[in-house]
């Protein structure tokens, strides 16, 4: 496969780049993106597990209170 742009990593930032920037902007301009991820799944530390009929969201969650947006 030939790619014009390679996104390394399919964690949250890589997915945002791949979905928003690559898919919407690059493909609209005739460029072909390729997303590479070493792990078996995408999303980095964020996952949804299914256990006994329930969906369980888990992942890395931190509220940085020194960010101006958080203080507001």
N, CA, C and O atoms as CSV, one atom per row, in Angstrom:
chain,resi,resn,atom,element,x,y,z
A,1,UNK,N,N,0.843,-1.185,0.000
A,1,UNK,CA,C,0.000,0.000,0.000
A,1,UNK,C,C,0.886,1.245,0.000
A,1,UNK,O,O,1.842,1.341,0.770
A,2,UNK,N,N,0.565,2.169,-0.848
A,2,UNK,CA,C,1.270,3.449,-0.866
A,2,UNK,C,C,0.533,4.442,0.005
A,2,UNK,O,O,-0.691,4.552,-0.053
A,3,UNK,N,N,1.298,5.173,0.822
A,3,UNK,CA,C,0.700,6.175,1.701
A,3,UNK,C,C,1.434,7.492,1.521
A,3,UNK,O,O,2.655,7.532,1.375
A,4,UNK,N,N,0.662,8.565,1.536
A,4,UNK,CA,C,1.256,9.900,1.467
A,4,UNK,C,C,1.585,10.424,2.859
A,4,UNK,O,O,2.526,11.198,3.031
A,5,UNK,N,N,0.811,10.002,3.849
A,5,UNK,CA,C,0.977,10.437,5.234
A,5,UNK,C,C,0.869,9.215,6.120
A,5,UNK,O,O,-0.029,8.393,5.941
A,6,UNK,N,N,1.790,9.087,7.093
A,6,UNK,CA,C,1.752,7.969,8.030
A,6,UNK,C,C,1.527,8.515,9.430
A,6,UNK,O,O,2.270,9.378,9.898
A,7,UNK,N,N,0.492,8.002,10.099
A,7,UNK,CA,C,0.206,8.336,11.492
A,7,UNK,C,C,0.699,7.161,12.327
A,7,UNK,O,O,0.228,6.035,12.164
A,8,UNK,N,N,1.649,7.427,13.223
A,8,UNK,CA,C,2.206,6.367,14.058
A,8,UNK,C,C,1.512,6.405,15.409
A,8,UNK,O,O,1.632,7.375,16.158
A,9,UNK,N,N,0.797,5.354,15.704
A,9,UNK,CA,C,0.089,5.238,16.971
A,9,UNK,C,C,-1.393,5.484,16.811
A,9,UNK,O,O,-1.818,6.468,16.206
A,10,UNK,N,N,-2.178,4.569,17.367
A,10,UNK,CA,C,-3.633,4.711,17.319
A,10,UNK,C,C,-4.188,4.838,18.732
A,10,UNK,O,O,-5.219,4.258,19.072
A,11,UNK,N,N,-3.475,5.615,19.543
A,11,UNK,CA,C,-4.017,5.970,20.843
A,11,UNK,C,C,-4.960,7.131,20.600
A,11,UNK,O,O,-5.268,7.426,19.445
A,12,UNK,N,N,-5.421,7.786,21.617
A,12,UNK,CA,C,-6.417,8.845,21.394
A,12,UNK,C,C,-5.897,9.948,20.479
A,12,UNK,O,O,-6.607,10.370,19.567
A,13,UNK,N,N,-4.675,10.421,20.705
A,13,UNK,CA,C,-4.167,11.506,19.847
A,13,UNK,C,C,-3.969,11.034,18.422
A,13,UNK,O,O,-4.240,11.782,17.482
A,14,UNK,N,N,-3.500,9.803,18.241
A,14,UNK,CA,C,-3.343,9.262,16.890
A,14,UNK,C,C,-4.671,9.070,16.196
A,14,UNK,O,O,-4.795,9.318,14.997
A,15,UNK,N,N,-5.669,8.630,16.948
A,15,UNK,CA,C,-6.996,8.455,16.356
A,15,UNK,C,C,-7.606,9.788,15.950
A,15,UNK,O,O,-8.227,9.898,14.893
A,16,UNK,N,N,-7.428,10.802,16.795
A,16,UNK,CA,C,-7.937,12.127,16.450
A,16,UNK,C,C,-7.272,12.618,15.180
A,16,UNK,O,O,-7.934,13.132,14.278
A,17,UNK,N,N,-5.957,12.455,15.114
A,17,UNK,CA,C,-5.231,12.865,13.908
A,17,UNK,C,C,-5.724,12.082,12.701
A,17,UNK,O,O,-6.010,12.658,11.652
A,18,UNK,N,N,-5.821,10.768,12.856
A,18,UNK,CA,C,-6.211,9.929,11.732
A,18,UNK,C,C,-7.622,10.236,11.271
A,18,UNK,O,O,-7.875,10.349,10.071
A,19,UNK,N,N,-8.540,10.371,12.213
A,19,UNK,CA,C,-9.937,10.572,11.837
A,19,UNK,C,C,-10.229,11.989,11.382
A,19,UNK,O,O,-10.850,12.190,10.338
A,20,UNK,N,N,-9.793,12.963,12.147
A,20,UNK,CA,C,-10.139,14.341,11.820
A,20,UNK,C,C,-9.252,14.927,10.739
A,20,UNK,O,O,-9.751,15.489,9.764
A,21,UNK,N,N,-7.954,14.803,10.900
A,21,UNK,CA,C,-7.042,15.438,9.948
A,21,UNK,C,C,-6.919,14.607,8.679
A,21,UNK,O,O,-7.151,15.103,7.577
A,22,UNK,N,N,-6.550,13.334,8.842
A,22,UNK,CA,C,-6.304,12.510,7.659
A,22,UNK,C,C,-7.567,12.261,6.852
A,22,UNK,O,O,-7.628,12.560,5.660
A,23,UNK,N,N,-8.564,11.714,7.511
A,23,UNK,CA,C,-9.757,11.309,6.771
A,23,UNK,C,C,-10.479,12.494,6.161
A,23,UNK,O,O,-10.919,12.439,5.013
A,24,UNK,N,N,-10.599,13.551,6.919
A,24,UNK,CA,C,-11.388,14.682,6.416
A,24,UNK,C,C,-10.596,15.622,5.524
A,24,UNK,O,O,-11.119,16.112,4.523
A,25,UNK,N,N,-9.357,15.876,5.869
A,25,UNK,CA,C,-8.573,16.863,5.116
A,25,UNK,C,C,-7.718,16.219,4.038
A,25,UNK,O,O,-7.786,16.614,2.874
A,26,UNK,N,N,-6.920,15.240,4.410
A,26,UNK,CA,C,-5.997,14.651,3.449
A,26,UNK,C,C,-6.724,13.919,2.333
A,26,UNK,O,O,-6.401,14.099,1.159
A,27,UNK,N,N,-7.703,13.097,2.688
A,27,UNK,CA,C,-8.414,12.346,1.656
A,27,UNK,C,C,-9.180,13.285,0.735
A,27,UNK,O,O,-9.307,13.019,-0.461
A,28,UNK,N,N,-9.700,14.403,1.296
A,28,UNK,CA,C,-10.386,15.389,0.457
A,28,UNK,C,C,-9.425,16.030,-0.540
A,28,UNK,O,O,-9.850,16.556,-1.569
A,29,UNK,N,N,-8.128,15.985,-0.233
A,29,UNK,CA,C,-7.116,16.571,-1.120
A,29,UNK,C,C,-6.349,15.511,-1.902
A,29,UNK,O,O,-5.278,15.782,-2.446
A,30,UNK,N,N,-6.904,14.300,-1.956
A,30,UNK,CA,C,-6.322,13.255,-2.788
A,30,UNK,C,C,-5.125,12.543,-2.187
A,30,UNK,O,O,-4.407,11.850,-2.908
A,31,UNK,N,N,-4.883,12.692,-0.878
A,31,UNK,CA,C,-3.755,12.022,-0.238
A,31,UNK,C,C,-4.242,10.801,0.532
A,31,UNK,O,O,-5.363,10.789,1.040
A,32,UNK,N,N,-3.401,9.775,0.618
A,32,UNK,CA,C,-3.769,8.518,1.263
A,32,UNK,C,C,-3.077,8.380,2.609
A,32,UNK,O,O,-1.849,8.310,2.662
A,33,UNK,N,N,-3.858,8.339,3.728
A,33,UNK,CA,C,-3.257,8.157,5.048
A,33,UNK,C,C,-3.084,6.666,5.388
A,33,UNK,O,O,-3.802,5.809,4.872
A,34,UNK,N,N,-2.119,6.384,6.262
A,34,UNK,CA,C,-1.913,5.042,6.790
A,34,UNK,C,C,-1.680,5.174,8.284
A,34,UNK,O,O,-0.816,5.940,8.711
A,35,UNK,N,N,-2.442,4.436,9.084
A,35,UNK,CA,C,-2.304,4.458,10.542
A,35,UNK,C,C,-1.621,3.173,10.980
A,35,UNK,O,O,-2.077,2.078,10.650
A,36,UNK,N,N,-0.516,3.306,11.733
A,36,UNK,CA,C,0.224,2.155,12.242
A,36,UNK,C,C,0.098,2.098,13.754
A,36,UNK,O,O,0.286,3.109,14.431
A,37,UNK,N,N,-0.217,0.933,14.288
A,37,UNK,CA,C,-0.329,0.743,15.740
A,37,UNK,C,C,0.277,-0.598,16.108
A,37,UNK,O,O,-0.052,-1.616,15.498
A,38,UNK,N,N,1.158,-0.611,17.099
A,38,UNK,CA,C,1.826,-1.843,17.516
A,38,UNK,C,C,0.930,-2.735,18.375
A,38,UNK,O,O,1.062,-3.958,18.349
A,39,UNK,N,N,0.029,-2.132,19.126
A,39,UNK,CA,C,-0.829,-2.906,20.021
A,39,UNK,C,C,-1.925,-3.622,19.237
A,39,UNK,O,O,-2.190,-3.310,18.076
A,40,UNK,N,N,-2.552,-4.590,19.902
A,40,UNK,CA,C,-3.621,-5.357,19.261
A,40,UNK,C,C,-4.884,-4.534,19.051
A,40,UNK,O,O,-5.689,-4.855,18.177
A,41,UNK,N,N,-5.071,-3.471,19.841
A,41,UNK,CA,C,-6.263,-2.639,19.720
A,41,UNK,C,C,-5.898,-1.171,19.678
A,41,UNK,O,O,-4.758,-0.790,19.943
A,42,UNK,N,N,-6.870,-0.362,19.346
A,42,UNK,CA,C,-6.655,1.082,19.287
A,42,UNK,C,C,-7.204,1.737,20.552
A,42,UNK,O,O,-7.954,1.114,21.303
A,43,UNK,N,N,-6.833,2.981,20.782
A,43,UNK,CA,C,-7.378,3.736,21.905
A,43,UNK,C,C,-6.419,3.940,23.056
A,43,UNK,O,O,-6.759,4.629,24.018
A,44,UNK,N,N,-5.227,3.361,22.989
A,44,UNK,CA,C,-4.275,3.538,24.081
A,44,UNK,C,C,-4.802,2.957,25.379
A,44,UNK,O,O,-5.159,1.780,25.442
A,45,UNK,N,N,-4.849,3.779,26.410
A,45,UNK,CA,C,-5.298,3.318,27.723
A,45,UNK,C,C,-6.820,3.305,27.854
A,45,UNK,O,O,-7.352,2.838,28.861
A,46,UNK,N,N,-7.507,3.805,26.861
A,46,UNK,CA,C,-8.970,3.883,26.921
A,46,UNK,C,C,-9.561,2.649,26.243
A,46,UNK,O,O,-9.224,2.335,25.102
A,47,UNK,N,N,-10.433,1.966,26.949
A,47,UNK,CA,C,-11.044,0.747,26.430
A,47,UNK,C,C,-12.484,0.629,26.928
A,47,UNK,O,O,-12.849,1.229,27.939
A,48,UNK,N,N,-13.277,-0.131,26.228
A,48,UNK,CA,C,-14.589,-0.545,26.703
A,48,UNK,C,C,-14.602,-2.068,26.678
A,48,UNK,O,O,-14.447,-2.691,25.628
A,49,UNK,N,N,-14.790,-2.647,27.848
A,49,UNK,CA,C,-14.867,-4.101,27.975
A,49,UNK,C,C,-16.324,-4.506,28.116
A,49,UNK,O,O,-17.134,-3.764,28.672
A,50,UNK,N,N,-16.648,-5.667,27.617
A,50,UNK,CA,C,-17.996,-6.210,27.803
A,50,UNK,C,C,-17.894,-7.400,28.735
A,50,UNK,O,O,-17.202,-8.376,28.445
A,51,UNK,N,N,-18.590,-7.309,29.859
A,51,UNK,CA,C,-18.565,-8.364,30.870
A,51,UNK,C,C,-19.989,-8.642,31.343
A,51,UNK,O,O,-20.666,-7.748,31.852
A,52,UNK,N,N,-20.431,-9.861,31.177
A,52,UNK,CA,C,-21.741,-10.306,31.655
A,52,UNK,C,C,-22.868,-9.370,31.207
A,52,UNK,O,O,-23.777,-9.067,31.979
A,53,UNK,N,N,-22.796,-8.917,29.953
A,53,UNK,CA,C,-23.831,-8.067,29.394
A,53,UNK,C,C,-23.682,-6.586,29.690
A,53,UNK,O,O,-24.512,-5.786,29.260
A,54,UNK,N,N,-22.636,-6.206,30.418
A,54,UNK,CA,C,-22.416,-4.795,30.754
A,54,UNK,C,C,-21.243,-4.254,29.964
A,54,UNK,O,O,-20.279,-4.972,29.700
A,55,UNK,N,N,-21.326,-2.971,29.581
A,55,UNK,CA,C,-20.201,-2.281,28.954
A,55,UNK,C,C,-19.473,-1.494,30.034
A,55,UNK,O,O,-20.073,-0.661,30.713
A,56,UNK,N,N,-18.177,-1.759,30.191
A,56,UNK,CA,C,-17.369,-1.125,31.226
A,56,UNK,C,C,-16.292,-0.269,30.576
A,56,UNK,O,O,-15.380,-0.792,29.936
A,57,UNK,N,N,-16.395,1.034,30.739
A,57,UNK,CA,C,-15.382,1.943,30.210
A,57,UNK,C,C,-14.246,2.054,31.213
A,57,UNK,O,O,-14.475,2.180,32.415
A,58,UNK,N,N,-13.031,2.006,30.711
A,58,UNK,CA,C,-11.875,2.173,31.589
A,58,UNK,C,C,-10.810,2.940,30.821
A,58,UNK,O,O,-10.811,2.976,29.590
A,59,UNK,N,N,-9.916,3.542,31.558
A,59,UNK,CA,C,-8.845,4.248,30.908
A,59,UNK,C,C,-8.183,5.250,31.818
A,59,UNK,O,O,-8.492,5.351,33.005
A,60,UNK,N,N,-7.287,5.969,31.244
A,60,UNK,CA,C,-6.503,6.956,31.962
A,60,UNK,C,C,-7.319,8.234,32.090
A,60,UNK,O,O,-7.648,8.874,31.091
A,61,UNK,N,N,-7.638,8.598,33.317
A,61,UNK,CA,C,-8.452,9.794,33.541
A,61,UNK,C,C,-7.805,10.646,34.621
A,61,UNK,O,O,-7.586,10.187,35.742
A,62,UNK,N,N,-7.508,11.869,34.279
A,62,UNK,CA,C,-6.890,12.813,35.210
A,62,UNK,C,C,-7.468,14.185,34.925
A,62,UNK,O,O,-7.643,14.558,33.766
A,63,UNK,N,N,-7.763,14.932,35.965
A,63,UNK,CA,C,-8.186,16.318,35.802
A,63,UNK,C,C,-7.037,17.195,36.276
A,63,UNK,O,O,-6.738,17.242,37.469
A,64,UNK,N,N,-6.400,17.883,35.352
A,64,UNK,CA,C,-5.280,18.769,35.682
A,64,UNK,C,C,-5.855,20.119,36.108
A,64,UNK,O,O,-6.269,20.911,35.262
A,65,UNK,N,N,-5.880,20.380,37.407
A,65,UNK,CA,C,-6.555,21.574,37.914
A,65,UNK,C,C,-5.785,22.861,37.648
A,65,UNK,O,O,-6.330,23.945,37.855
A,66,UNK,N,N,-4.560,22.778,37.206
A,66,UNK,CA,C,-3.828,24.005,36.893
A,66,UNK,C,C,-4.111,24.519,35.481
A,66,UNK,O,O,-3.664,25.607,35.118
A,67,UNK,N,N,-4.851,23.746,34.682
A,67,UNK,CA,C,-5.245,24.241,33.364
A,67,UNK,C,C,-6.303,25.323,33.555
A,67,UNK,O,O,-7.228,25.134,34.345
A,68,UNK,N,N,-6.195,26.451,32.857
A,68,UNK,CA,C,-7.170,27.526,33.002
A,68,UNK,C,C,-8.604,27.066,32.746
A,68,UNK,O,O,-9.533,27.518,33.415
A,69,UNK,N,N,-8.783,26.156,31.766
A,69,UNK,CA,C,-10.133,25.693,31.461
A,69,UNK,C,C,-10.734,24.938,32.640
A,69,UNK,O,O,-11.932,25.051,32.899
A,70,UNK,N,N,-9.928,24.180,33.347
A,70,UNK,CA,C,-10.414,23.434,34.509
A,70,UNK,C,C,-10.739,24.362,35.669
A,70,UNK,O,O,-11.688,24.118,36.414
A,71,UNK,N,N,-9.971,25.407,35.824
A,71,UNK,CA,C,-10.215,26.342,36.925
A,71,UNK,C,C,-11.521,27.124,36.699
A,71,UNK,O,O,-12.217,27.466,37.655
A,72,UNK,N,N,-11.846,27.403,35.425
A,72,UNK,CA,C,-13.088,28.125,35.124
A,72,UNK,C,C,-14.269,27.241,35.438
A,72,UNK,O,O,-15.414,27.654,35.256
